[in-house]
Amino acid sequence: MVTMEPETTPTPNPPPGEEEKTESNQEVANPEHYIKHPLQNRRTLWFLQANLLLISKFDTVEDFGALYNHTAFKFDSF
């Protein structure tokens, strides 16, 4: 329960604190920021040296982007 006592001396309103600013300026999250964009088919990335080596499988654009950005080697075709 919250109670407020009346002030005895009038004081000017201080500017809102940092905590109050964040609460009043909250934005609604855009679904585009957290919805993944599916590919038509699941893809597999293989590494060919002497044998085939499975690197990863992905089925969304975002998963491919994360895989591409975190590989030690770069793809020649892109």
PyMOL Python script that loads the backbone (N, CA, C, O; Angstrom):
from pymol import cmd

cmd.read_pdbstr("""\
ATOM      1  N   MET A   1       0.831  -1.162   0.000  1.00  0.00           N
ATOM      2  CA  MET A   1       0.000   0.000   0.000  1.00  0.00           C
ATOM      3  C   MET A   1       0.889   1.242   0.000  1.00  0.00           C
ATOM      4  O   MET A   1       1.856   1.301   0.759  1.00  0.00           O
ATOM      5  N   VAL A   2       0.591   2.206  -0.811  1.00  0.00           N
ATOM      6  CA  VAL A   2       1.377   3.429  -0.921  1.00  0.00           C
ATOM      7  C   VAL A   2       0.577   4.582  -0.344  1.00  0.00           C
ATOM      8  O   VAL A   2      -0.591   4.775  -0.682  1.00  0.00           O
ATOM      9  N   THR A   3       1.220   5.350   0.534  1.00  0.00           N
ATOM     10  CA  THR A   3       0.586   6.550   1.077  1.00  0.00           C
ATOM     11  C   THR A   3       1.503   7.733   0.830  1.00  0.00           C
ATOM     12  O   THR A   3       2.723   7.575   0.773  1.00  0.00           O
ATOM     13  N   MET A   4       0.932   8.904   0.684  1.00  0.00           N
ATOM     14  CA  MET A   4       1.706  10.114   0.469  1.00  0.00           C
ATOM     15  C   MET A   4       1.352  11.117   1.546  1.00  0.00           C
ATOM     16  O   MET A   4       0.187  11.284   1.907  1.00  0.00           O
ATOM     17  N   GLU A   5       2.379  11.784   2.053  1.00  0.00           N
ATOM     18  CA  GLU A   5       2.161  12.838   3.032  1.00  0.00           C
ATOM     19  C   GLU A   5       2.254  14.180   2.323  1.00  0.00           C
ATOM     20  O   GLU A   5       3.078  14.337   1.422  1.00  0.00           O
ATOM     21  N   PRO A   6       1.434  15.148   2.702  1.00  0.00           N
ATOM     22  CA  PRO A   6       1.523  16.460   2.068  1.00  0.00           C
ATOM     23  C   PRO A   6       2.832  17.152   2.433  1.00  0.00           C
ATOM     24  O   PRO A   6       3.335  17.024   3.550  1.00  0.00           O
ATOM     25  N   GLU A   7       3.369  17.888   1.464  1.00  0.00           N
ATOM     26  CA  GLU A   7       4.608  18.625   1.715  1.00  0.00           C
ATOM     27  C   GLU A   7       4.290  19.876   2.511  1.00  0.00           C
ATOM     28  O   GLU A   7       3.248  20.503   2.322  1.00  0.00           O
ATOM     29  N   THR A   8       5.207  20.231   3.406  1.00  0.00           N
ATOM     30  CA  THR A   8       4.988  21.418   4.224  1.00  0.00           C
ATOM     31  C   THR A   8       5.461  22.677   3.528  1.00  0.00           C
ATOM     32  O   THR A   8       4.896  23.749   3.746  1.00  0.00           O
ATOM     33  N   THR A   9       6.501  22.570   2.684  1.00  0.00           N
ATOM     34  CA  THR A   9       6.992  23.744   1.959  1.00  0.00           C
ATOM     35  C   THR A   9       6.963  23.436   0.473  1.00  0.00           C
ATOM     36  O   THR A   9       7.370  22.352   0.058  1.00  0.00           O
ATOM     37  N   PRO A  10       6.492  24.366  -0.324  1.00  0.00           N
ATOM     38  CA  PRO A  10       6.466  24.104  -1.763  1.00  0.00           C
ATOM     39  C   PRO A  10       7.886  24.122  -2.332  1.00  0.00           C
ATOM     40  O   PRO A  10       8.684  25.010  -2.031  1.00  0.00           O
ATOM     41  N   THR A  11       8.173  23.135  -3.145  1.00  0.00           N
ATOM     42  CA  THR A  11       9.474  23.053  -3.822  1.00  0.00           C
ATOM     43  C   THR A  11       9.222  22.829  -5.303  1.00  0.00           C
ATOM     44  O   THR A  11       8.230  22.204  -5.678  1.00  0.00           O
ATOM     45  N   PRO A  12      10.120  23.339  -6.152  1.00  0.00           N
ATOM     46  CA  PRO A  12       9.942  23.095  -7.586  1.00  0.00           C
ATOM     47  C   PRO A  12      10.123  21.612  -7.885  1.00  0.00           C
ATOM     48  O   PRO A  12      10.877  20.914  -7.208  1.00  0.00           O
ATOM     49  N   ASN A  13       9.418  21.147  -8.909  1.00  0.00           N
ATOM     50  CA  ASN A  13       9.527  19.745  -9.291  1.00  0.00           C
ATOM     51  C   ASN A  13      10.911  19.466  -9.866  1.00  0.00           C
ATOM     52  O   ASN A  13      11.325  20.139 -10.810  1.00  0.00           O
ATOM     53  N   PRO A  14      11.630  18.499  -9.324  1.00  0.00           N
ATOM     54  CA  PRO A  14      12.933  18.154  -9.883  1.00  0.00           C
ATOM     55  C   PRO A  14      12.743  17.432 -11.218  1.00  0.00           C
ATOM     56  O   PRO A  14      11.687  16.845 -11.456  1.00  0.00           O
ATOM     57  N   PRO A  15      13.756  17.471 -12.091  1.00  0.00           N
ATOM     58  CA  PRO A  15      13.629  16.730 -13.342  1.00  0.00           C
ATOM     59  C   PRO A  15      13.507  15.246 -13.047  1.00  0.00           C
ATOM     60  O   PRO A  15      14.049  14.763 -12.053  1.00  0.00           O
ATOM     61  N   PRO A  16      12.801  14.521 -13.900  1.00  0.00           N
ATOM     62  CA  PRO A  16      12.619  13.086 -13.626  1.00  0.00           C
ATOM     63  C   PRO A  16      13.964  12.374 -13.602  1.00  0.00           C
ATOM     64  O   PRO A  16      14.862  12.667 -14.391  1.00  0.00           O
ATOM     65  N   GLY A  17      14.075  11.436 -12.680  1.00  0.00           N
ATOM     66  CA  GLY A  17      15.308  10.659 -12.572  1.00  0.00           C
ATOM     67  C   GLY A  17      15.439   9.688 -13.734  1.00  0.00           C
ATOM     68  O   GLY A  17      14.515   9.522 -14.530  1.00  0.00           O
ATOM     69  N   GLU A  18      16.590   9.053 -13.819  1.00  0.00           N
ATOM     70  CA  GLU A  18      16.852   8.118 -14.917  1.00  0.00           C
ATOM     71  C   GLU A  18      15.862   6.967 -14.897  1.00  0.00           C
ATOM     72  O   GLU A  18      15.428   6.500 -15.950  1.00  0.00           O
ATOM     73  N   GLU A  19      15.504   6.507 -13.707  1.00  0.00           N
ATOM     74  CA  GLU A  19      14.566   5.394 -13.600  1.00  0.00           C
ATOM     75  C   GLU A  19      13.191   5.786 -14.136  1.00  0.00           C
ATOM     76  O   GLU A  19      12.537   4.989 -14.809  1.00  0.00           O
ATOM     77  N   GLU A  20      12.750   7.006 -13.841  1.00  0.00           N
ATOM     78  CA  GLU A  20      11.447   7.455 -14.317  1.00  0.00           C
ATOM     79  C   GLU A  20      11.444   7.643 -15.832  1.00  0.00           C
ATOM     80  O   GLU A  20      10.431   7.394 -16.485  1.00  0.00           O
ATOM     81  N   LYS A  21      12.563   8.077 -16.388  1.00  0.00           N
ATOM     82  CA  LYS A  21      12.628   8.274 -17.840  1.00  0.00           C
ATOM     83  C   LYS A  21      12.461   6.961 -18.572  1.00  0.00           C
ATOM     84  O   LYS A  21      11.734   6.889 -19.563  1.00  0.00           O
ATOM     85  N   THR A  22      13.128   5.921 -18.095  1.00  0.00           N
ATOM     86  CA  THR A  22      13.026   4.653 -18.800  1.00  0.00           C
ATOM     87  C   THR A  22      11.623   4.077 -18.719  1.00  0.00           C
ATOM     88  O   THR A  22      11.150   3.449 -19.667  1.00  0.00           O
ATOM     89  N   GLU A  23      10.959   4.286 -17.598  1.00  0.00           N
ATOM     90  CA  GLU A  23       9.604   3.757 -17.488  1.00  0.00           C
ATOM     91  C   GLU A  23       8.634   4.506 -18.393  1.00  0.00           C
ATOM     92  O   GLU A  23       7.713   3.900 -18.940  1.00  0.00           O
ATOM     93  N   SER A  24       8.821   5.796 -18.559  1.00  0.00           N
ATOM     94  CA  SER A  24       7.876   6.561 -19.359  1.00  0.00           C
ATOM     95  C   SER A  24       8.188   6.486 -20.858  1.00  0.00           C
ATOM     96  O   SER A  24       7.316   6.769 -21.680  1.00  0.00           O
ATOM     97  N   ASN A  25       9.414   6.111 -21.223  1.00  0.00           N
ATOM     98  CA  ASN A  25       9.797   6.060 -22.633  1.00  0.00           C
ATOM     99  C   ASN A  25       9.906   4.639 -23.171  1.00  0.00           C
ATOM    100  O   ASN A  25      10.619   4.410 -24.149  1.00  0.00           O
ATOM    101  N   GLN A  26       9.232   3.700 -22.571  1.00  0.00           N
ATOM    102  CA  GLN A  26       9.301   2.328 -23.050  1.00  0.00           C
ATOM    103  C   GLN A  26       8.592   2.213 -24.383  1.00  0.00           C
ATOM    104  O   GLN A  26       7.542   2.817 -24.602  1.00  0.00           O
ATOM    105  N   GLU A  27       9.190   1.416 -25.282  1.00  0.00           N
ATOM    106  CA  GLU A  27       8.593   1.194 -26.586  1.00  0.00           C
ATOM    107  C   GLU A  27       8.100  -0.244 -26.678  1.00  0.00           C
ATOM    108  O   GLU A  27       8.645  -1.142 -26.036  1.00  0.00           O
ATOM    109  N   VAL A  28       7.093  -0.442 -27.459  1.00  0.00           N
ATOM    110  CA  VAL A  28       6.589  -1.776 -27.712  1.00  0.00           C
ATOM    111  C   VAL A  28       7.532  -2.433 -28.715  1.00  0.00           C
ATOM    112  O   VAL A  28       7.882  -1.828 -29.728  1.00  0.00           O
ATOM    113  N   ALA A  29       7.942  -3.660 -28.440  1.00  0.00           N
ATOM    114  CA  ALA A  29       8.884  -4.367 -29.314  1.00  0.00           C
ATOM    115  C   ALA A  29       8.244  -4.664 -30.665  1.00  0.00           C
ATOM    116  O   ALA A  29       7.084  -5.068 -30.750  1.00  0.00           O
ATOM    117  N   ASN A  30       9.018  -4.455 -31.699  1.00  0.00           N
ATOM    118  CA  ASN A  30       8.574  -4.745 -33.053  1.00  0.00           C
ATOM    119  C   ASN A  30       8.745  -6.239 -33.309  1.00  0.00           C
ATOM    120  O   ASN A  30       9.841  -6.759 -33.098  1.00  0.00           O
ATOM    121  N   PRO A  31       7.700  -6.957 -33.760  1.00  0.00           N
ATOM    122  CA  PRO A  31       7.824  -8.403 -33.997  1.00  0.00           C
ATOM    123  C   PRO A  31       8.921  -8.749 -35.004  1.00  0.00           C
ATOM    124  O   PRO A  31       9.468  -9.851 -34.956  1.00  0.00           O
ATOM    125  N   GLU A  32       9.248  -7.840 -35.905  1.00  0.00           N
ATOM    126  CA  GLU A  32      10.302  -8.104 -36.884  1.00  0.00           C
ATOM    127  C   GLU A  32      11.652  -8.343 -36.208  1.00  0.00           C
ATOM    128  O   GLU A  32      12.531  -8.969 -36.801  1.00  0.00           O
ATOM    129  N   HIS A  33      11.832  -7.855 -34.979  1.00  0.00           N
ATOM    130  CA  HIS A  33      13.109  -7.983 -34.302  1.00  0.00           C
ATOM    131  C   HIS A  33      13.319  -9.354 -33.684  1.00  0.00           C
ATOM    132  O   HIS A  33      14.458  -9.715 -33.387  1.00  0.00           O
ATOM    133  N   TYR A  34      12.270 -10.124 -33.481  1.00  0.00           N
ATOM    134  CA  TYR A  34      12.449 -11.418 -32.842  1.00  0.00           C
ATOM    135  C   TYR A  34      11.811 -12.581 -33.604  1.00  0.00           C
ATOM    136  O   TYR A  34      11.950 -13.725 -33.172  1.00  0.00           O
ATOM    137  N   ILE A  35      11.130 -12.340 -34.701  1.00  0.00           N
ATOM    138  CA  ILE A  35      10.571 -13.422 -35.506  1.00  0.00           C
ATOM    139  C   ILE A  35      11.611 -13.839 -36.525  1.00  0.00           C
ATOM    140  O   ILE A  35      12.157 -13.000 -37.241  1.00  0.00           O
ATOM    141  N   LYS A  36      11.888 -15.138 -36.592  1.00  0.00           N
ATOM    142  CA  LYS A  36      12.857 -15.647 -37.565  1.00  0.00           C
ATOM    143  C   LYS A  36      12.167 -15.842 -38.910  1.00  0.00           C
ATOM    144  O   LYS A  36      10.970 -16.122 -38.978  1.00  0.00           O
ATOM    145  N   HIS A  37      12.944 -15.689 -39.972  1.00  0.00           N
ATOM    146  CA  HIS A  37      12.426 -15.811 -41.328  1.00  0.00           C
ATOM    147  C   HIS A  37      12.824 -17.181 -41.891  1.00  0.00           C
ATOM    148  O   HIS A  37      13.992 -17.405 -42.206  1.00  0.00           O
ATOM    149  N   PRO A  38      11.855 -18.098 -42.018  1.00  0.00           N
ATOM    150  CA  PRO A  38      12.188 -19.466 -42.432  1.00  0.00           C
ATOM    151  C   PRO A  38      12.569 -19.552 -43.911  1.00  0.00           C
ATOM    152  O   PRO A  38      12.074 -18.797 -44.748  1.00  0.00           O
ATOM    153  N   LEU A  39      13.462 -20.497 -44.202  1.00  0.00           N
ATOM    154  CA  LEU A  39      13.792 -20.836 -45.582  1.00  0.00           C
ATOM    155  C   LEU A  39      12.788 -21.879 -46.062  1.00  0.00           C
ATOM    156  O   LEU A  39      12.105 -22.501 -45.249  1.00  0.00           O
ATOM    157  N   GLN A  40      12.694 -22.076 -47.379  1.00  0.00           N
ATOM    158  CA  GLN A  40      11.764 -23.079 -47.897  1.00  0.00           C
ATOM    159  C   GLN A  40      12.211 -24.488 -47.528  1.00  0.00           C
ATOM    160  O   GLN A  40      11.378 -25.359 -47.275  1.00  0.00           O
ATOM    161  N   ASN A  41      13.527 -24.717 -47.495  1.00  0.00           N
ATOM    162  CA  ASN A  41      14.073 -26.028 -47.171  1.00  0.00           C
ATOM    163  C   ASN A  41      15.183 -25.875 -46.148  1.00  0.00           C
ATOM    164  O   ASN A  41      15.844 -24.839 -46.080  1.00  0.00           O
ATOM    165  N   ARG A  42      15.382 -26.914 -45.356  1.00  0.00           N
ATOM    166  CA  ARG A  42      16.484 -26.912 -44.405  1.00  0.00           C
ATOM    167  C   ARG A  42      17.788 -27.109 -45.173  1.00  0.00           C
ATOM    168  O   ARG A  42      17.862 -27.948 -46.070  1.00  0.00           O
ATOM    169  N   ARG A  43      18.811 -26.339 -44.822  1.00  0.00           N
ATOM    170  CA  ARG A  43      20.102 -26.388 -45.512  1.00  0.00           C
ATOM    171  C   ARG A  43      21.160 -26.996 -44.611  1.00  0.00           C
ATOM    172  O   ARG A  43      21.060 -26.943 -43.385  1.00  0.00           O
ATOM    173  N   THR A  44      22.177 -27.577 -45.240  1.00  0.00           N
ATOM    174  CA  THR A  44      23.295 -28.173 -44.531  1.00  0.00           C
ATOM    175  C   THR A  44      24.582 -27.622 -45.106  1.00  0.00           C
ATOM    176  O   THR A  44      24.747 -27.546 -46.324  1.00  0.00           O
ATOM    177  N   LEU A  45      25.489 -27.239 -44.231  1.00  0.00           N
ATOM    178  CA  LEU A  45      26.792 -26.738 -44.655  1.00  0.00           C
ATOM    179  C   LEU A  45      27.819 -27.831 -44.416  1.00  0.00           C
ATOM    180  O   LEU A  45      27.992 -28.309 -43.295  1.00  0.00           O
ATOM    181  N   TRP A  46      28.501 -28.221 -45.495  1.00  0.00           N
ATOM    182  CA  TRP A  46      29.519 -29.258 -45.440  1.00  0.00           C
ATOM    183  C   TRP A  46      30.880 -28.652 -45.710  1.00  0.00           C
ATOM    184  O   TRP A  46      30.989 -27.656 -46.426  1.00  0.00           O
ATOM    185  N   PHE A  47      31.926 -29.248 -45.138  1.00  0.00           N
ATOM    186  CA  PHE A  47      33.305 -28.865 -45.427  1.00  0.00           C
ATOM    187  C   PHE A  47      33.951 -30.045 -46.139  1.00  0.00           C
ATOM    188  O   PHE A  47      33.942 -31.164 -45.625  1.00  0.00           O
ATOM    189  N   LEU A  48      34.504 -29.804 -47.302  1.00  0.00           N
ATOM    190  CA  LEU A  48      35.106 -30.872 -48.109  1.00  0.00           C
ATOM    191  C   LEU A  48      36.613 -30.714 -48.090  1.00  0.00           C
ATOM    192  O   LEU A  48      37.161 -29.734 -48.594  1.00  0.00           O
ATOM    193  N   GLN A  49      37.270 -31.697 -47.501  1.00  0.00           N
ATOM    194  CA  GLN A  49      38.725 -31.751 -47.547  1.00  0.00           C
ATOM    195  C   GLN A  49      39.047 -33.142 -48.075  1.00  0.00           C
ATOM    196  O   GLN A  49      38.856 -33.380 -49.268  1.00  0.00           O
ATOM    197  N   ALA A  50      39.515 -34.051 -47.274  1.00  0.00           N
ATOM    198  CA  ALA A  50      39.687 -35.441 -47.701  1.00  0.00           C
ATOM    199  C   ALA A  50      38.338 -36.156 -47.581  1.00  0.00           C
ATOM    200  O   ALA A  50      38.017 -37.030 -48.386  1.00  0.00           O
ATOM    201  N   ASN A  51      37.559 -35.779 -46.575  1.00  0.00           N
ATOM    202  CA  ASN A  51      36.229 -36.349 -46.348  1.00  0.00           C
ATOM    203  C   ASN A  51      35.233 -35.215 -46.185  1.00  0.00           C
ATOM    204  O   ASN A  51      35.611 -34.058 -46.001  1.00  0.00           O
ATOM    205  N   LEU A  52      33.964 -35.560 -46.256  1.00  0.00           N
ATOM    206  CA  LEU A  52      32.918 -34.570 -45.962  1.00  0.00           C
ATOM    207  C   LEU A  52      32.779 -34.425 -44.459  1.00  0.00           C
ATOM    208  O   LEU A  52      32.724 -35.419 -43.734  1.00  0.00           O
ATOM    209  N   LEU A  53      32.723 -33.205 -44.001  1.00  0.00           N
ATOM    210  CA  LEU A  53      32.561 -32.924 -42.585  1.00  0.00           C
ATOM    211  C   LEU A  53      31.349 -32.008 -42.421  1.00  0.00           C
ATOM    212  O   LEU A  53      31.305 -30.911 -42.977  1.00  0.00           O
ATOM    213  N   LEU A  54      30.371 -32.473 -41.653  1.00  0.00           N
ATOM    214  CA  LEU A  54      29.170 -31.683 -41.407  1.00  0.00           C
ATOM    215  C   LEU A  54      29.526 -30.517 -40.491  1.00  0.00           C
ATOM    216  O   LEU A  54      30.018 -30.723 -39.381  1.00  0.00           O
ATOM    217  N   ILE A  55      29.279 -29.291 -40.956  1.00  0.00           N
ATOM    218  CA  ILE A  55      29.536 -28.103 -40.153  1.00  0.00           C
ATOM    219  C   ILE A  55      28.293 -27.744 -39.348  1.00  0.00           C
ATOM    220  O   ILE A  55      28.359 -27.638 -38.123  1.00  0.00           O
ATOM    221  N   SER A  56      27.154 -27.556 -40.027  1.00  0.00           N
ATOM    222  CA  SER A  56      25.933 -27.161 -39.337  1.00  0.00           C
ATOM    223  C   SER A  56      24.739 -27.294 -40.265  1.00  0.00           C
ATOM    224  O   SER A  56      24.881 -27.372 -41.485  1.00  0.00           O
ATOM    225  N   LYS A  57      23.568 -27.318 -39.664  1.00  0.00           N
ATOM    226  CA  LYS A  57      22.308 -27.285 -40.406  1.00  0.00           C
ATOM    227  C   LYS A  57      21.554 -26.039 -39.965  1.00  0.00           C
ATOM    228  O   LYS A  57      21.622 -25.646 -38.800  1.00  0.00           O
ATOM    229  N   PHE A  58      20.836 -25.419 -40.897  1.00  0.00           N
ATOM    230  CA  PHE A  58      20.064 -24.222 -40.561  1.00  0.00           C
ATOM    231  C   PHE A  58      18.817 -24.184 -41.419  1.00  0.00           C
ATOM    232  O   PHE A  58      18.785 -24.738 -42.518  1.00  0.00           O
ATOM    233  N   ASP A  59      17.777 -23.514 -40.900  1.00  0.00           N
ATOM    234  CA  ASP A  59      16.520 -23.424 -41.648  1.00  0.00           C
ATOM    235  C   ASP A  59      15.893 -22.034 -41.586  1.00  0.00           C
ATOM    236  O   ASP A  59      14.737 -21.855 -41.968  1.00  0.00           O
ATOM    237  N   THR A  60      16.655 -21.047 -41.105  1.00  0.00           N
ATOM    238  CA  THR A  60      16.174 -19.665 -41.123  1.00  0.00           C
ATOM    239  C   THR A  60      17.294 -18.745 -41.620  1.00  0.00           C
ATOM    240  O   THR A  60      18.475 -19.085 -41.556  1.00  0.00           O
ATOM    241  N   VAL A  61      16.899 -17.603 -42.103  1.00  0.00           N
ATOM    242  CA  VAL A  61      17.860 -16.609 -42.578  1.00  0.00           C
ATOM    243  C   VAL A  61      18.761 -16.166 -41.426  1.00  0.00           C
ATOM    244  O   VAL A  61      19.967 -16.002 -41.609  1.00  0.00           O
ATOM    245  N   GLU A  62      18.186 -15.973 -40.253  1.00  0.00           N
ATOM    246  CA  GLU A  62      18.955 -15.511 -39.100  1.00  0.00           C
ATOM    247  C   GLU A  62      19.987 -16.545 -38.662  1.00  0.00           C
ATOM    248  O   GLU A  62      21.104 -16.185 -38.294  1.00  0.00           O
ATOM    249  N   ASP A  63      19.620 -17.837 -38.700  1.00  0.00           N
ATOM    250  CA  ASP A  63      20.575 -18.884 -38.337  1.00  0.00           C
ATOM    251  C   ASP A  63      21.737 -18.934 -39.332  1.00  0.00           C
ATOM    252  O   ASP A  63      22.887 -19.118 -38.934  1.00  0.00           O
ATOM    253  N   PHE A  64      21.440 -18.770 -40.614  1.00  0.00           N
ATOM    254  CA  PHE A  64      22.511 -18.721 -41.604  1.00  0.00           C
ATOM    255  C   PHE A  64      23.422 -17.519 -41.362  1.00  0.00           C
ATOM    256  O   PHE A  64      24.645 -17.644 -41.431  1.00  0.00           O
ATOM    257  N   GLY A  65      22.842 -16.369 -41.084  1.00  0.00           N
ATOM    258  CA  GLY A  65      23.649 -15.176 -40.820  1.00  0.00           C
ATOM    259  C   GLY A  65      24.559 -15.360 -39.620  1.00  0.00           C
ATOM    260  O   GLY A  65      25.719 -14.949 -39.651  1.00  0.00           O
ATOM    261  N   ALA A  66      24.047 -15.970 -38.566  1.00  0.00           N
ATOM    262  CA  ALA A  66      24.866 -16.223 -37.374  1.00  0.00           C
ATOM    263  C   ALA A  66      25.989 -17.197 -37.697  1.00  0.00           C
ATOM    264  O   ALA A  66      27.124 -17.007 -37.259  1.00  0.00           O
ATOM    265  N   LEU A  67      25.682 -18.234 -38.460  1.00  0.00           N
ATOM    266  CA  LEU A  67      26.702 -19.207 -38.859  1.00  0.00           C
ATOM    267  C   LEU A  67      27.758 -18.546 -39.727  1.00  0.00           C
ATOM    268  O   LEU A  67      28.953 -18.756 -39.519  1.00  0.00           O
ATOM    269  N   TYR A  68      27.337 -17.763 -40.683  1.00  0.00           N
ATOM    270  CA  TYR A  68      28.263 -17.094 -41.597  1.00  0.00           C
ATOM    271  C   TYR A  68      29.180 -16.124 -40.842  1.00  0.00           C
ATOM    272  O   TYR A  68      30.375 -16.052 -41.129  1.00  0.00           O
ATOM    273  N   ASN A  69      28.633 -15.390 -39.894  1.00  0.00           N
ATOM    274  CA  ASN A  69      29.424 -14.413 -39.145  1.00  0.00           C
ATOM    275  C   ASN A  69      30.389 -15.043 -38.152  1.00  0.00           C
ATOM    276  O   ASN A  69      31.353 -14.397 -37.742  1.00  0.00           O
ATOM    277  N   HIS A  70      30.153 -16.285 -37.760  1.00  0.00           N
ATOM    278  CA  HIS A  70      30.979 -16.911 -36.731  1.00  0.00           C
ATOM    279  C   HIS A  70      31.879 -18.024 -37.252  1.00  0.00           C
ATOM    280  O   HIS A  70      32.454 -18.760 -36.450  1.00  0.00           O
ATOM    281  N   THR A  71      32.021 -18.171 -38.553  1.00  0.00           N
ATOM    282  CA  THR A  71      32.921 -19.188 -39.082  1.00  0.00           C
ATOM    283  C   THR A  71      34.329 -18.628 -39.184  1.00  0.00           C
ATOM    284  O   THR A  71      34.523 -17.438 -39.430  1.00  0.00           O
ATOM    285  N   ALA A  72      35.318 -19.509 -38.991  1.00  0.00           N
ATOM    286  CA  ALA A  72      36.724 -19.089 -39.057  1.00  0.00           C
ATOM    287  C   ALA A  72      37.151 -18.875 -40.507  1.00  0.00           C
ATOM    288  O   ALA A  72      38.058 -18.085 -40.772  1.00  0.00           O
ATOM    289  N   PHE A  73      36.522 -19.555 -41.432  1.00  0.00           N
ATOM    290  CA  PHE A  73      36.834 -19.386 -42.846  1.00  0.00           C
ATOM    291  C   PHE A  73      35.690 -18.662 -43.527  1.00  0.00           C
ATOM    292  O   PHE A  73      34.570 -18.646 -43.015  1.00  0.00           O
ATOM    293  N   LYS A  74      35.959 -18.072 -44.660  1.00  0.00           N
ATOM    294  CA  LYS A  74      34.909 -17.370 -45.408  1.00  0.00           C
ATOM    295  C   LYS A  74      34.577 -18.156 -46.666  1.00  0.00           C
ATOM    296  O   LYS A  74      35.435 -18.817 -47.250  1.00  0.00           O
ATOM    297  N   PHE A  75      33.324 -18.071 -47.069  1.00  0.00           N
ATOM    298  CA  PHE A  75      32.864 -18.781 -48.247  1.00  0.00           C
ATOM    299  C   PHE A  75      33.296 -18.032 -49.503  1.00  0.00           C
ATOM    300  O   PHE A  75      33.202 -16.806 -49.559  1.00  0.00           O
ATOM    301  N   ASP A  76      33.771 -18.767 -50.513  1.00  0.00           N
ATOM    302  CA  ASP A  76      34.200 -18.145 -51.761  1.00  0.00           C
ATOM    303  C   ASP A  76      33.009 -17.688 -52.590  1.00  0.00           C
ATOM    304  O   ASP A  76      33.136 -16.738 -53.362  1.00  0.00           O
ATOM    305  N   SER A  77      31.869 -18.329 -52.458  1.00  0.00           N
ATOM    306  CA  SER A  77      30.735 -18.022 -53.323  1.00  0.00           C
ATOM    307  C   SER A  77      29.967 -16.786 -52.885  1.00  0.00           C
ATOM    308  O   SER A  77      29.090 -16.331 -53.619  1.00  0.00           O
ATOM    309  N   PHE A  78      30.262 -16.221 -51.711  1.00  0.00           N
ATOM    310  CA  PHE A  78      29.522 -15.046 -51.247  1.00  0.00           C
ATOM    311  C   PHE A  78      30.389 -13.844 -51.267  1.00  0.00           C
ATOM    312  O   PHE A  78      29.942 -12.755 -50.909  1.00  0.00           O
TER     313      PHE A  78
END
""", "prot")
cmd.dss("prot")
cmd.show_as("cartoon", "prot")
cmd.util.cbc("prot")
cmd.orient("prot")
